[in-house]
Amino acid sequence: MRILLYSDYPALLEALQNESRRYSGLEIIQAHPETEALTLPDFQFMLLAPLGTTAEAGAPSCTSNQLDLWQEKVSALVELCSLRQAQIILISSDLVFSPEQLNISELDSPSNTSLLAKSLLDIESKVAELPKSIILRTAPSLSASCTGGLAQLIARCKAYKPAETLAYRGLQPLDDLARVLLGIILQIDAGAKAWGLYHYAGNEAVTQDELCSTLAGYLNIEDYPKASSSSHKSMSSQHLLDTFGVHPRAWREKLPKLVEQLNEPAKTS
């Protein structure tokens, strides 16, 4: 089975390829978003990740202008999947919800009026026009990419810069997100008719303040300001668990390893 990641997101591609080695018969390939739909190779599943690296905790926020290309492309991609009888999974975001919406599930209607949220919802609605499609809204991710959001948070800690006033409904390492995505794909390929909207967030809501304080502890940075806030937000993954049996995992378990990987270049340079 061939899975096409249609996104300029190398860290997610690497995570998917690493996870795919646990199974036989899976091939993960990538196409840049500027690739014309009709020139794409054959595939059975298409993964769309319009936010790319901006979906990571600590990364610069995406703007609605950055999604303009996707607005133009998605309809053609949906039509292509329909013609090829392929299935599509969109990786969306909890950013469609407003900060005031604290505890959310798939039953809650997004009320964020920002241009970014509206652009994401437009992309979601276009993908949903394909009957055999899945929209997976996620909390921010964590990666060991030296250009990723976690690397920028570590640099912020080392420079003793204060955290931003952000509260995350959860976090998940990219290898955990890859586990979830391939778990969904394999069950659908085996005949599960479970298309629709799902949410996924790794266990434990956290503020960026708390995350930076935790990172400072791992990095042995003395006198870094202690966390003074906590997150009261959450995003339920129960629907995904009930449908696919995919359990949410705790992101804190993988955080020390990610920090170690990001510090390796510094140790050897």
VENGIFEN-V992791 format. One record per helix or strand. SS is the DSSP state (A for helix, B for strand). FROM is the first residue (numbers start at 1). LEN is the number of residues. If there is no record, write none. Layout:
# VENGIFEN-V992791
ss=SS from=FROM len=LEN
ss=SS from=FROM len=LEN
This chain:
# VENGIFEN-V992791
ss=B from=2 len=5
ss=A from=10 len=11
ss=B from=27 len=5
ss=A from=37 len=3
ss=B from=45 len=4
ss=A from=52 len=4
ss=B from=56 len=1
ss=A from=64 len=21
ss=B from=87 len=7
ss=A from=94 len=3
ss=B from=103 len=2
ss=A from=115 len=13
ss=B from=133 len=6
ss=B from=141 len=2
ss=A from=149 len=10
ss=B from=167 len=2
ss=B from=172 len=2
ss=A from=174 len=16
ss=B from=196 len=5
ss=B from=203 len=1
ss=B from=206 len=2
ss=A from=208 len=11
ss=B from=234 len=2
ss=A from=238 len=7
ss=B from=250 len=1
ss=A from=252 len=17
